[in-house]
């Protein structure tokens, strides 16, 4: 009788930890789609915004800029929580992305929170009334926004390749290809932006690549939730 009570008491913390981990991973399912949906809705409703000319960061400006700022912060916090869940799930196995995968997702989340705290400058006609063309100067907070966004981008790209290697090592070839392709598309379009500044097709391609990478993070979280008992996956 005493042994049974002890066993039952020992299982309670394990069940609580499992529920907590699942909740944290659920944050990862929500984070990417939340950002994509809110940005798309703003693209369709904000006067003067053109995704082929304006990055989503510029939605932080104007009378409804608070929506994008809140989206950055909330999404970033969800990614930080997601990273904690991934660390619990994957940290039991050394190597194969179990350490760096969660860390990179956490850096992504922190970068998004910082991007919300430090806004990009108005430019190229957005919000309405802003002069056309790039700004002649950059504010200090726009410089910080650019830097933290770059760190977040690099972290997400690196996470794609880290998990691609993990999936390849554990026999999930489809997931390995999906992860590597997502990271490669993001990297190529981002680098193209520097070489082809002002090219509208590149701006759209980068927006699509970012959306795909964020959806990838959501699918990755769902994948982990479907295999909670297997720490190698």
N, CA, C and O of each residue as an XYZ file, in Angstrom:
932
protein
N       0.839     -1.203      0.000
C       0.000      0.000      0.000
C       0.872      1.251      0.000
O       0.657      2.176     -0.783
N       1.864      1.262      0.896
C       2.765      2.414      0.966
C       3.540      2.574     -0.329
O       3.761      3.691     -0.798
N       3.955      1.438     -0.910
C       4.712      1.484     -2.162
C       3.865      2.070     -3.279
O       4.357      2.856     -4.089
N       2.573      1.683     -3.326
C       1.685      2.207     -4.361
C       1.500      3.709     -4.218
O       1.505      4.442     -5.207
N       1.336      4.167     -2.961
C       1.161      5.602     -2.737
C       2.410      6.370     -3.160
O       2.322      7.451     -3.743
N       3.570      5.797     -2.858
C       4.824      6.455     -3.232
C       4.967      6.537     -4.740
O       5.401      7.555     -5.280
N       4.597      5.448     -5.421
C       4.678      5.429     -6.882
C       3.749      6.453     -7.495
O       4.122      7.168     -8.425
N       2.511      6.522     -6.960
C       1.537      7.491     -7.466
C       2.013      8.916     -7.253
O       1.881      9.767     -8.132
N       2.577      9.168     -6.060
C       3.079     10.513     -5.762
C       4.244     10.873     -6.675
O       4.406     12.032     -7.056
N       5.059      9.872     -7.025
C       6.200     10.140     -7.895
C       5.789     10.440     -9.316
O       6.470     11.179    -10.027
N       4.664      9.861     -9.733
C       4.219     10.079    -11.104
C       3.585     11.445    -11.291
O       3.588     11.977    -12.401
N       3.042     12.025    -10.230
C       2.344     13.311    -10.350
C       3.249     14.412    -10.892
O       2.849     15.117    -11.818
N       4.468     14.587    -10.344
C       5.349     15.615    -10.912
C       5.707     15.340    -12.365
O       5.850     16.272    -13.157
N       5.855     14.047    -12.726
C       6.172     13.704    -14.108
C       5.045     14.120    -15.043
O       5.292     14.646    -16.128
N       3.811     13.883    -14.621
C       2.662     14.263    -15.453
C       2.573     15.777    -15.567
O       2.266     16.307    -16.634
N       2.841     16.473    -14.465
C       2.804     17.937    -14.494
C       3.881     18.486    -15.425
O       3.639     19.436    -16.169
N       5.069     17.885    -15.380
C       6.155     18.329    -16.257
C       5.818     18.072    -17.717
O       6.119     18.888    -18.589
N       5.183     16.920    -17.977
C       4.797     16.603    -19.355
C       3.760     17.589    -19.873
O       3.838     18.038    -21.017
N       2.782     17.929    -19.022
C       1.761     18.908    -19.433
C       2.398     20.265    -19.692
O       2.042     20.952    -20.650
N       3.334     20.647    -18.843
C       4.009     21.932    -19.009
C       4.792     21.971    -20.317
O       4.771     22.971    -21.035
N       5.482     20.872    -20.620
C       6.247     20.811    -21.866
C       5.334     20.896    -23.075
O       5.655     21.573    -24.052
N       4.197     20.212    -23.018
C       3.251     20.259    -24.130
C       2.690     21.670    -24.306
O       2.478     22.123    -25.431
N       2.456     22.352    -23.205
C       1.961     23.731    -23.294
C       2.991     24.631    -23.963
O       2.647     25.467    -24.797
N       4.255     24.454    -23.592
C       5.319     25.259    -24.183
C       5.468     24.967    -25.673
O       5.692     25.884    -26.463
N       5.347     23.710    -26.060
C       5.426     23.364    -27.476
C       4.221     23.900    -28.243
O       4.333     24.258    -29.415
N       3.076     23.952    -27.583
C       1.891     24.531    -28.218
C       2.116     26.005    -28.534
O       1.605     26.514    -29.532
N       2.872     26.684    -27.694
C       3.245     28.076    -27.992
C       3.970     28.147    -29.328
O       3.802     29.104    -30.084
N       4.779     27.127    -29.617
C       5.493     27.084    -30.887
C       4.574     26.858    -32.065
O       4.838     27.357    -33.159
N       3.501     26.117    -31.864
C       2.523     25.923    -32.937
C       1.837     27.239    -33.273
O       1.541     27.511    -34.436
N       1.587     28.047    -32.263
C       0.834     29.290    -32.446
C       1.689     30.441    -32.964
O       1.192     31.294    -33.700
N       2.963     30.478    -32.591
C       3.787     31.669    -32.827
C       3.872     32.073    -34.294
O       3.483     33.185    -34.651
N       4.370     31.192    -35.138
C       4.561     31.535    -36.544
C       3.283     31.926    -37.263
O       3.236     32.987    -37.885
N       2.225     31.087    -37.197
C       0.970     31.451    -37.856
C       0.373     32.752    -37.342
O      -0.207     33.513    -38.116
N       0.508     33.022    -36.036
C       0.003     34.283    -35.495
C       0.655     35.459    -36.206
O      -0.030     36.384    -36.643
N       1.967     35.424    -36.321
C       2.683     36.524    -36.970
C       2.254     36.659    -38.426
O       1.952     37.761    -38.884
N       2.226     35.551    -39.154
C       1.895     35.591    -40.583
C       0.486     36.119    -40.805
O       0.274     36.973    -41.665
N      -0.477     35.622    -40.041
C      -1.872     36.031    -40.225
C      -2.050     37.515    -39.928
O      -2.706     38.225    -40.691
N      -1.473     37.988    -38.829
C      -1.639     39.400    -38.472
C      -0.990     40.300    -39.517
O      -1.552     41.335    -39.875
N       0.180     39.920    -40.007
C       0.847     40.728    -41.035
C       0.034     40.746    -42.323
O      -0.122     41.801    -42.938
N      -0.483     39.602    -42.737
C      -1.292     39.550    -43.964
C      -2.536     40.416    -43.826
O      -2.891     41.141    -44.756
N      -3.198     40.351    -42.683
C      -4.384     41.187    -42.466
C      -4.029     42.668    -42.547
O      -4.792     43.465    -43.094
N      -2.880     43.031    -42.007
C      -2.463     44.430    -42.090
C      -2.109     44.818    -43.525
O      -2.400     45.935    -43.953
N      -1.491     43.915    -44.262
C      -1.181     44.177    -45.663
C      -2.438     44.513    -46.451
O      -2.416     45.352    -47.352
N      -3.525     43.854    -46.103
C      -4.781     44.034    -46.829
C      -5.564     45.253    -46.371
O      -6.464     45.709    -47.077
N      -5.240     45.786    -45.207
C      -6.075     46.850    -44.639
C      -5.345     48.162    -44.386
O      -5.999     49.182    -44.169
N      -4.018     48.175    -44.406
C      -3.275     49.411    -44.138
C      -3.075     50.193    -45.434
O      -2.459     49.694    -46.375
N      -3.591     51.406    -45.480
C      -3.454     52.258    -46.661
C      -1.983     52.557    -46.946
O      -1.218     52.919    -46.052
N      -1.613     52.395    -48.210
C      -0.272     52.753    -48.644
C       0.770     51.670    -48.486
O       1.890     51.825    -48.971
N       0.431     50.568    -47.816
C       1.435     49.521    -47.613
C       1.479     48.597    -48.819
O       0.445     48.140    -49.307
N       2.689     48.329    -49.293
C       2.911     47.462    -50.452
C       4.071     46.535    -50.120
O       5.205     46.990    -49.969
N       3.799     45.243    -50.005
C       4.819     44.289    -49.582
C       5.968     44.217    -50.576
O       7.060     43.778    -50.217
N       5.747     44.638    -51.817
C       6.831     44.642    -52.796
C       7.768     45.835    -52.612
O       8.843     45.882    -53.211
N       7.362     46.793    -51.790
C       8.181     47.982    -51.517
C       8.533     48.139    -50.047
O       9.573     48.706    -49.711
N       7.674     47.640    -49.175
C       7.839     47.880    -47.739
C       7.990     46.562    -46.972
O       7.172     45.659    -47.149
N       9.009     46.434    -46.132
C       9.094     45.255    -45.259
C       8.020     45.317    -44.183
O       7.527     46.393    -43.846
N       7.666     44.163    -43.650
C       6.615     44.106    -42.626
C       6.962     44.949    -41.407
O       6.066     45.425    -40.710
N       8.241     45.139    -41.143
C       8.660     45.933    -39.986
C       8.105     47.348    -40.027
O       7.877     47.957    -38.981
N       7.884     47.881    -41.237
C       7.397     49.250    -41.356
C       5.950     49.394    -40.908
O       5.468     50.513    -40.732
N       5.253     48.282    -40.721
C       3.886     48.333    -40.197
C       3.857     48.845    -38.760
O       2.789     49.167    -38.239
N       5.020     48.924    -38.117
C       5.087     49.451    -36.751
C       4.861     50.957    -36.699
O       4.751     51.533    -35.616
N       4.792     51.596    -37.863
C       4.588     53.041    -37.931
C       3.121     53.375    -38.179
O       2.347     52.523    -38.616
N       2.749     54.611    -37.900
C       1.391     55.063    -38.157
C       0.482     54.878    -36.958
O       0.903     54.392    -35.909
N      -0.783     55.277    -37.131
C      -1.715     55.250    -36.000
C      -2.065     53.843    -35.554
O      -2.512     53.643    -34.425
N      -1.865     52.870    -36.426
C      -2.106     51.472    -36.038
C      -0.805     50.682    -35.916
O      -0.803     49.452    -35.953
N       0.275     51.396    -35.774
C       1.562     50.728    -35.646
C       1.673     49.847    -34.414
O       2.465     48.905    -34.381
N       0.870     50.158    -33.399
C       0.915     49.364    -32.162
C       0.560     47.902    -32.419
O       0.982     47.016    -31.676
N      -0.225     47.651    -33.484
C      -0.607     46.266    -33.781
C       0.628     45.447    -34.140
O       0.818     44.342    -33.631
N       1.463     45.991    -35.018
C       2.669     45.270    -35.414
C       3.662     45.179    -34.267
O       4.329     44.159    -34.099
N       3.762     46.237    -33.481
C       4.660     46.200    -32.320
C       4.240     45.083    -31.367
O       5.071     44.301    -30.907
N       2.938     45.020    -31.077
C       2.429     43.966    -30.193
C       2.638     42.591    -30.807
O       2.935     41.628    -30.100
N       2.483     42.499    -32.128
C       2.680     41.217    -32.809
C       4.117     40.741    -32.669
O       4.361     39.565    -32.400
N       5.065     41.651    -32.850
C       6.473     41.297    -32.652
C       6.706     40.775    -31.234
O       7.314     39.721    -31.048
N       6.227     41.507    -30.249
C       6.507     41.164    -28.854
C       5.828     39.853    -28.454
O       6.465     38.977    -27.868
N       4.542     39.718    -28.770
C       3.810     38.505    -28.388
C       4.384     37.284    -29.098
O       4.598     36.243    -28.476
N       4.635     37.412    -30.402
C       5.209     36.293    -31.146
C       6.575     35.918    -30.590
O       6.889     34.736    -30.448
N       7.385     36.921    -30.275
C       8.702     36.647    -29.716
C       8.634     35.911    -28.391
O       9.398     34.975    -28.155
N       7.723     36.330    -27.527
C       7.570     35.651    -26.239
C       7.100     34.209    -26.425
O       7.526     33.315    -25.694
N       6.226     33.987    -27.398
C       5.783     32.621    -27.693
C       6.959     31.767    -28.158
O       7.061     30.595    -27.795
N       7.847     32.353    -28.960
C       9.019     31.607    -29.415
C       9.972     31.302    -28.258
O      10.570     30.227    -28.220
N      10.118     32.223    -27.330
C      10.970     31.971    -26.161
C      10.405     30.805    -25.344
O      11.148     29.930    -24.899
N       9.077     30.803    -25.152
C       8.440     29.691    -24.441
C       8.623     28.385    -25.208
O       8.905     27.342    -24.619
N       8.461     28.452    -26.515
C       8.647     27.292    -27.387
C      10.057     26.732    -27.243
O      10.246     25.518    -27.166
N      11.044     27.623    -27.208
C      12.432     27.188    -27.058
C      12.632     26.417    -25.757
O      13.376     25.437    -25.717
N      11.967     26.862    -24.700
C      12.059     26.164    -23.419
C      11.478     24.759    -23.526
O      12.039     23.804    -22.990
N      10.346     24.640    -24.224
C       9.748     23.327    -24.427
C      10.629     22.416    -25.257
O      10.760     21.229    -24.956
N      11.239     22.971    -26.313
C      12.153     22.173    -27.135
C      13.353     21.703    -26.320
O      13.803     20.566    -26.459
N      13.860     22.581    -25.478
C      15.014     22.210    -24.651
C      14.659     21.048    -23.733
O      15.457     20.128    -23.553
N      13.468     21.087    -23.154
C      13.041     19.975    -22.293
C      12.901     18.690    -23.098
O      13.288     17.614    -22.640
N      12.345     18.810    -24.301
C      12.074     17.634    -25.107
C      13.341     17.033    -25.697
O      13.507     15.813    -25.715
N      14.230     17.889    -26.178
C      15.398     17.413    -26.907
C      16.653     17.342    -26.069
O      17.605     16.658    -26.445
N      16.680     18.033    -24.942
C      17.895     18.121    -24.144
C      18.318     16.819    -23.507
O      19.439     16.704    -23.010
N      17.426     15.828    -23.516
C      17.769     14.546    -22.912
C      18.731     13.746    -23.777
O      19.296     12.749    -23.326
N      18.920     14.182    -25.022
C      19.817     13.469    -25.928
C      20.923     14.413    -26.368
O      20.638     15.484    -26.903
N      22.167     14.044    -26.155
C      23.281     14.917    -26.511
C      23.432     14.999    -28.024
O      23.153     14.034    -28.736
N      23.875     16.154    -28.512
C      24.157     16.322    -29.931
C      22.904     16.366    -30.777
O      21.790     16.459    -30.260
N      23.097     16.300    -32.088
C      22.001     16.253    -33.053
C      20.986     17.377    -32.865
O      19.784     17.160    -33.023
N      21.451     18.549    -32.538
C      20.556     19.697    -32.440
C      19.846     19.847    -31.125
O      19.112     20.816    -30.932
N      20.042     18.909    -30.202
C      19.339     18.986    -28.930
C      19.727     20.183    -28.091
O      18.950     20.637    -27.252
N      20.926     20.696    -28.311
C      21.385     21.872    -27.567
C      21.177     23.148    -28.363
O      20.552     24.092    -27.879
N      21.702     23.179    -29.588
C      21.669     24.415    -30.365
C      20.321     24.707    -31.000
O      19.985     25.871    -31.217
N      19.542     23.680    -31.303
C      18.222     23.922    -31.877
C      17.352     24.808    -30.995
O      16.886     25.850    -31.455
N      17.117     24.423    -29.736
C      16.328     25.274    -28.836
C      16.955     26.643    -28.604
O      16.242     27.642    -28.512
N      18.272     26.700    -28.511
C      18.928     27.995    -28.288
C      18.652     28.958    -29.445
O      18.372     30.137    -29.229
N      18.733     28.450    -30.655
C      18.514     29.304    -31.826
C      17.071     29.789    -31.898
O      16.819     30.934    -32.273
N      16.125     28.925    -31.541
C      14.725     29.357    -31.500
C      14.544     30.421    -30.419
O      13.780     31.369    -30.599
N      15.242     30.262    -29.305
C      15.177     31.274    -28.250
C      15.742     32.608    -28.700
O      15.188     33.656    -28.371
N      16.846     32.585    -29.455
C      17.425     33.822    -29.992
C      16.454     34.473    -30.967
O      16.306     35.695    -30.974
N      15.794     33.666    -31.786
C      14.761     34.187    -32.687
C      13.698     34.932    -31.897
O      13.320     36.047    -32.255
N      13.215     34.319    -30.824
C      12.181     34.954    -30.014
C      12.647     36.247    -29.382
O      11.932     37.249    -29.402
N      13.850     36.227    -28.817
C      14.386     37.442    -28.195
C      14.569     38.544    -29.229
O      14.321     39.716    -28.945
N      15.004     38.166    -30.430
C      15.178     39.145    -31.493
C      13.874     39.781    -31.913
O      13.830     40.975    -32.208
N      12.804     38.992    -31.943
C      11.502     39.541    -32.319
C      10.970     40.489    -31.250
O      10.379     41.522    -31.566
N      11.179     40.138    -29.993
C      10.763     41.049    -28.915
C      11.506     42.377    -29.045
O      10.907     43.447    -28.929
N      12.811     42.298    -29.285
C      13.605     43.519    -29.442
C      13.172     44.309    -30.669
O      13.168     45.540    -30.643
N      12.805     43.610    -31.751
C      12.346     44.293    -32.962
C      11.063     45.068    -32.698
O      10.817     46.101    -33.320
N      10.245     44.570    -31.776
C       9.036     45.292    -31.412
C       9.322     46.494    -30.532
O       8.609     47.496    -30.585
N      10.361     46.393    -29.729
C      10.710     47.499    -28.824
C      11.411     48.637    -29.552
O      11.341     49.789    -29.123
N      12.089     48.317    -30.655
C      12.820     49.327    -31.427
C      12.291     49.309    -32.859
O      12.605     48.399    -33.626
N      11.502     50.297    -33.216
C      10.768     50.289    -34.482
C      11.621     50.747    -35.660
O      12.576     51.507    -35.505
N      11.245     50.260    -36.846
C      11.847     50.732    -38.093
C      11.320     52.127    -38.417
O      10.291     52.549    -37.891
N      12.029     52.830    -39.278
C      11.614     54.179    -39.672
C      10.579     54.136    -40.795
O      10.554     53.179    -41.569
N       9.726     55.157    -40.896
C       8.858     55.295    -42.069
C       9.725     55.506    -43.316
O      10.822     56.058    -43.227
N       9.230     55.067    -44.472
C      10.007     55.244    -45.705
C       9.138     54.970    -46.922
O       8.128     54.271    -46.837
N       9.541     55.525    -48.043
C       8.970     55.213    -49.353
C       7.445     55.283    -49.382
O       6.783     54.389    -49.909
N       6.903     56.345    -48.818
C       5.468     56.577    -48.908
C       4.622     55.882    -47.867
O       3.395     55.958    -47.926
N       5.241     55.208    -46.917
C       4.457     54.569    -45.852
C       5.038     54.942    -44.493
O       6.248     54.876    -44.278
N       4.140     55.341    -43.570
C       2.695     55.570    -43.737
C       2.416     56.726    -44.711
O       3.316     57.506    -45.022
N       1.171     56.834    -45.187
C       0.829     57.905    -46.123
C       1.307     59.264    -45.611
O       1.137     59.600    -44.439
N       1.903     60.027    -46.510
C       2.475     61.315    -46.135
C       3.981     61.277    -46.010
O       4.631     62.322    -46.002
N       4.551     60.069    -45.913
C       6.003     59.916    -45.870
C       6.574     60.115    -47.273
O       6.010     59.591    -48.234
N       7.669     60.851    -47.422
C       8.267     61.052    -48.753
C       8.616     59.729    -49.426
O       8.973     58.758    -48.757
N       8.512     59.697    -50.746
C       8.877     58.508    -51.497
C      10.381     58.291    -51.449
O      11.156     59.228    -51.255
N      10.777     57.039    -51.630
C      12.190     56.702    -51.633
C      12.704     56.341    -50.252
O      11.994     56.497    -49.258
N      13.943     55.858    -50.188
C      14.527     55.485    -48.892
C      14.794     56.719    -48.048
O      14.989     57.807    -48.590
N      14.808     56.568    -46.733
C      15.090     57.722    -45.866
C      16.531     58.186    -46.036
O      17.427     57.381    -46.289
N      16.741     59.472    -45.898
C      18.100     60.015    -46.037
C      18.950     59.736    -44.802
O      20.177     59.684    -44.887
N      18.303     59.560    -43.667
C      19.008     59.211    -42.434
C      18.222     58.123    -41.711
O      17.042     57.908    -41.987
N      18.889     57.442    -40.787
C      18.237     56.409    -39.982
C      18.289     56.805    -38.520
O      19.321     57.257    -38.023
N      17.172     56.632    -37.836
C      17.141     56.895    -36.399
C      17.911     55.802    -35.667
O      18.163     54.730    -36.217
N      18.280     56.085    -34.424
C      19.021     55.092    -33.644
C      18.198     53.838    -33.415
O      18.730     52.728    -33.412
N      16.875     54.021    -33.218
C      16.051     52.832    -32.956
C      15.862     52.009    -34.226
O      15.674     50.794    -34.149
N      15.908     52.652    -35.395
C      15.832     51.896    -36.646
C      17.103     51.076    -36.859
O      17.047     49.958    -37.370
N      18.246     51.634    -36.468
C      19.505     50.893    -36.563
C      19.468     49.664    -35.657
O      19.869     48.573    -36.063
N      18.984     49.847    -34.430
C      18.866     48.713    -33.504
C      17.899     47.677    -34.069
O      18.158     46.475    -34.002
N      16.777     48.152    -34.628
C      15.797     47.237    -35.219
C      16.449     46.407    -36.321
O      16.244     45.196    -36.397
N      17.229     47.060    -37.167
C      17.894     46.359    -38.260
C      18.850     45.296    -37.729
O      18.913     44.190    -38.265
N      19.588     45.628    -36.685
C      20.558     44.693    -36.119
C      19.875     43.488    -35.477
O      20.260     42.347    -35.732
N      18.863     43.737    -34.644
C      18.216     42.615    -33.947
C      17.416     41.761    -34.926
O      17.294     40.551    -34.737
N      16.872     42.381    -35.966
C      16.168     41.602    -36.986
C      17.140     40.686    -37.718
O      16.820     39.536    -38.016
N      18.341     41.211    -38.007
C      19.350     40.388    -38.656
C      19.760     39.203    -37.803
O      19.936     38.096    -38.312
N      19.912     39.431    -36.507
C      20.248     38.335    -35.592
C      19.131     37.293    -35.574
O      19.397     36.091    -35.591
N      17.877     37.759    -35.539
C      16.739     36.836    -35.534
C      16.689     36.031    -36.825
O      16.438     34.826    -36.797
N      16.927     36.693    -37.964
C      16.941     35.996    -39.250
C      18.015     34.910    -39.264
O      17.750     33.770    -39.642
N      19.230     35.274    -38.849
C      20.326     34.307    -38.845
C      20.025     33.123    -37.933
O      20.340     31.981    -38.267
N      19.415     33.398    -36.782
C      19.077     32.322    -35.846
C      18.068     31.363    -36.459
O      18.194     30.148    -36.309
N      17.063     31.905    -37.153
C      16.046     31.049    -37.760
C      16.636     30.229    -38.900
O      16.336     29.043    -39.035
N      17.477     30.859    -39.721
C      18.124     30.127    -40.810
C      18.997     29.008    -40.250
O      18.947     27.874    -40.727
N      19.790     29.332    -39.242
C      20.660     28.321    -38.635
C      19.848     27.192    -38.017
O      20.235     26.027    -38.109
N      18.720     27.529    -37.386
C      17.866     26.501    -36.782
C      17.364     25.526    -37.838
O      17.294     24.323    -37.590
N      17.016     26.037    -39.011
C      16.558     25.159    -40.093
C      17.622     24.120    -40.428
O      17.314     22.938    -40.582
N      18.873     24.561    -40.541
C      19.948     23.636    -40.901
C      20.319     22.707    -39.746
O      20.657     21.545    -39.971
N      20.258     23.208    -38.518
C      20.541     22.359    -37.361
C      19.528     21.218    -37.277
O      19.898     20.065    -37.057
N      18.254     21.548    -37.454
C      17.237     20.500    -37.387
C      17.253     19.616    -38.628
O      16.871     18.448    -38.555
N      17.687     20.152    -39.766
C      17.836     19.314    -40.959
C      18.854     18.210    -40.688
O      18.642     17.053    -41.051
N      19.945     18.578    -40.055
C      20.971     17.590    -39.707
C      20.426     16.584    -38.695
O      20.703     15.389    -38.791
N      19.662     17.066    -37.738
C      19.087     16.178    -36.728
C      18.135     15.174    -37.377
O      18.191     13.978    -37.093
N      17.262     15.677    -38.249
C      16.303     14.786    -38.904
C      17.003     13.779    -39.806
O      16.592     12.620    -39.872
N      18.056     14.204    -40.502
C      18.798     13.283    -41.357
C      19.430     12.170    -40.528
O      19.463     11.015    -40.952
N      19.930     12.520    -39.349
C      20.585     11.540    -38.481
C      19.597     10.564    -37.862
O      19.968      9.444    -37.511
N      18.331     10.981    -37.723
C      17.335     10.123    -37.071
C      16.394      9.456    -38.073
O      15.408      8.829    -37.684
N      16.705      9.593    -39.369
C      15.955      8.853    -40.373
C      14.747      9.542    -40.965
O      14.009      8.931    -41.738
N      14.527     10.794    -40.625
C      13.395     11.542    -41.185
C      13.872     12.333    -42.408
O      14.112     13.537    -42.317
N      14.004     11.663    -43.534
C      14.575     12.301    -44.716
C      13.679     13.415    -45.250
O      14.171     14.462    -45.669
N      12.376     13.192    -45.234
C      11.459     14.224    -45.704
C      11.579     15.496    -44.890
O      11.628     16.596    -45.441
N      11.626     15.342    -43.577
C      11.780     16.492    -42.693
C      13.145     17.145    -42.882
O      13.267     18.368    -42.806
N      14.166     16.333    -43.128
C      15.505     16.885    -43.346
C      15.533     17.760    -44.594
O      16.101     18.852    -44.578
N      14.918     17.282    -45.675
C      14.872     18.051    -46.923
C      14.045     19.317    -46.740
O      14.443     20.394    -47.186
N      12.897     19.189    -46.085
C      12.024     20.341    -45.839
C      12.759     21.410    -45.036
O      12.706     22.593    -45.372
N      13.441     20.991    -43.978
C      14.143     21.938    -43.112
C      15.284     22.625    -43.857
O      15.427     23.846    -43.788
N      16.094     21.842    -44.569
C      17.224     22.414    -45.295
C      16.753     23.332    -46.414
O      17.339     24.392    -46.635
N      15.701     22.935    -47.122
C      15.179     23.756    -48.216
C      14.631     25.077    -47.695
O      14.820     26.127    -48.309
N      13.950     25.012    -46.558
C      13.405     26.233    -45.953
C      14.522     27.197    -45.574
O      14.442     28.391    -45.860
N      15.560     26.675    -44.932
C      16.689     27.516    -44.556
C      17.421     28.076    -45.763
O      17.825     29.239    -45.762
N      17.597     27.247    -46.807
C      18.306     27.694    -48.006
C      17.532     28.789    -48.732
O      18.119     29.776    -49.175
N      16.220     28.620    -48.853
C      15.398     29.638    -49.516
C      15.470     30.959    -48.767
O      15.623     32.019    -49.374
N      15.362     30.891    -47.458
C      15.435     32.095    -46.633
C      16.788     32.780    -46.824
O      16.850     33.993    -47.026
N      17.866     32.005    -46.759
C      19.210     32.570    -46.867
C      19.436     33.219    -48.231
O      19.952     34.333    -48.312
N      19.051     32.525    -49.295
C      19.278     33.042    -50.651
C      18.490     34.322    -50.896
O      19.028     35.287    -51.439
N      17.221     34.339    -50.498
C      16.408     35.539    -50.734
C      16.887     36.710    -49.887
O      16.853     37.858    -50.330
N      17.329     36.420    -48.675
C      17.833     37.492    -47.808
C      19.111     38.100    -48.375
O      19.259     39.321    -48.404
N      20.042     37.244    -48.831
C      21.274     37.748    -49.429
C      20.993     38.489    -50.734
O      21.670     39.467    -51.053
N      19.997     38.025    -51.488
C      19.631     38.689    -52.741
C      19.142     40.104    -52.488
O      19.310     40.989    -53.328
N      18.541     40.312    -51.333
C      18.036     41.640    -50.996
C      19.165     42.668    -50.965
O      18.968     43.819    -51.355
N      20.340     42.260    -50.506
C      21.473     43.187    -50.434
C      22.051     43.474    -51.818
O      22.516     44.581    -52.088
N      22.018     42.465    -52.694
C      22.580     42.658    -54.026
C      21.623     43.286    -55.017
O      22.049     43.884    -56.005
N      20.328     43.152    -54.759
C      19.313     43.666    -55.689
C      18.365     44.599    -54.957
O      17.149     44.415    -54.998
N      18.907     45.576    -54.305
C      18.094     46.506    -53.531
C      17.094     47.226    -54.434
O      17.439     47.727    -55.504
N      15.855     47.260    -53.973
C      14.810     47.924    -54.734
C      14.066     47.008    -55.681
O      13.046     47.403    -56.246
N      14.560     45.776    -55.869
C      13.879     44.830    -56.756
C      12.623     44.310    -56.063
O      12.699     43.648    -55.028
N      11.478     44.615    -56.644
C      10.221     44.260    -55.979
C      10.031     42.752    -55.865
O       9.507     42.261    -54.865
N      10.455     42.023    -56.885
C      10.295     40.567    -56.845
C      11.080     39.965    -55.690
O      10.625     39.012    -55.057
N      12.254     40.515    -55.413
C      13.075     40.011    -54.309
C      12.406     40.308    -52.974
O      12.425     39.474    -52.069
N      11.817     41.489    -52.847
C      11.113     41.834    -51.610
C       9.967     40.869    -51.334
O       9.769     40.429    -50.201
N       9.215     40.545    -52.385
C       8.104     39.605    -52.228
C       8.634     38.211    -51.900
O       8.089     37.520    -51.039
N       9.706     37.800    -52.596
C      10.283     36.475    -52.354
C      10.774     36.340    -50.920
O      10.607     35.290    -50.299
N      11.381     37.403    -50.394
C      11.851     37.354    -49.005
C      10.677     37.238    -48.041
O      10.744     36.486    -47.069
N       9.606     37.976    -48.304
C       8.423     37.894    -47.440
C       7.858     36.479    -47.439
O       7.457     35.963    -46.395
N       7.828     35.853    -48.617
C       7.334     34.475    -48.715
C       8.262     33.522    -47.965
O       7.798     32.618    -47.270
N       9.574     33.726    -48.106
C      10.547     32.862    -47.430
C      10.425     32.973    -45.916
O      10.522     31.973    -45.206
N      10.212     34.188    -45.424
C      10.033     34.383    -43.982
C       8.775     33.669    -43.504
O       8.787     32.994    -42.475
N       7.687     33.823    -44.263
C       6.433     33.167    -43.890
C       6.602     31.652    -43.865
O       6.120     30.985    -42.950
N       7.289     31.107    -44.874
C       7.514     29.660    -44.928
C       8.338     29.194    -43.737
O       8.041     28.159    -43.141
N       9.376     29.958    -43.387
C      10.218     29.576    -42.253
C       9.436     29.603    -40.945
O       9.638     28.751    -40.081
N       8.547     30.577    -40.799
C       7.733     30.649    -39.583
C       6.732     29.497    -39.525
O       6.463     28.954    -38.454
N       6.185     29.131    -40.678
C       5.296     27.967    -40.720
C       6.086     26.705    -40.382
O       5.576     25.814    -39.702
N       7.322     26.630    -40.853
C       8.181     25.486    -40.525
C       8.336     25.337    -39.016
O       8.280     24.220    -38.501
N       8.531     26.448    -38.296
C       8.670     26.363    -36.838
C       7.413     25.788    -36.198
O       7.488     25.042    -35.222
N       6.261     26.140    -36.757
C       4.995     25.640    -36.224
C       4.853     24.140    -36.469
O       4.448     23.391    -35.580
N       5.190     23.714    -37.681
C       5.105     22.287    -38.005
C       6.112     21.479    -37.192
O       5.841     20.341    -36.809
N       7.271     22.071    -36.932
C       8.271     21.401    -36.094
C       7.720     21.166    -34.693
O       7.909     20.092    -34.120
N       7.040     22.166    -34.141
C       6.444     22.014    -32.811
C       5.384     20.921    -32.813
O       5.315     20.111    -31.888
N       4.558     20.903    -33.857
C       3.525     19.867    -33.957
C       4.160     18.485    -34.063
O       3.658     17.518    -33.490
N       5.257     18.399    -34.793
C       5.970     17.127    -34.930
C       6.465     16.629    -33.573
O       6.356     15.443    -33.264
N       7.006     17.535    -32.771
C       7.483     17.139    -31.449
C       6.333     16.697    -30.550
O       6.482     15.766    -29.759
N       5.197     17.357    -30.671
C       4.050     16.997    -29.833
C       3.498     15.622    -30.166
O       2.933     14.960    -29.296
N       3.649     15.184    -31.397
C       3.106     13.878    -31.780
C       4.004     12.731    -31.344
O       3.603     11.570    -31.422
N       5.220     13.041    -30.884
C       6.159     12.004    -30.453
C       6.780     12.366    -29.110
O       8.004     12.410    -28.989
N       5.945     12.628    -28.091
C       6.482     13.079    -26.802
C       7.330     12.055    -26.082
O       8.130     12.408    -25.215
N       7.164     10.787    -26.430
C       7.897      9.752    -25.696
C       9.245      9.433    -26.321
O      10.023      8.661    -25.761
N       9.533     10.037    -27.506
C      10.768      9.707    -28.201
C      11.705     10.895    -28.166
O      11.529     11.809    -28.971
N      12.679     10.939    -27.292
C      13.556     12.085    -27.162
C      14.482     12.277    -28.344
O      15.076     13.346    -28.485
N      14.624     11.280    -29.193
C      15.529     11.407    -30.334
C      14.870     12.072    -31.515
O      15.513     12.280    -32.544
N      13.584     12.416    -31.389
C      12.864     12.963    -32.537
C      12.182     14.239    -32.162
O      11.521     14.854    -32.998
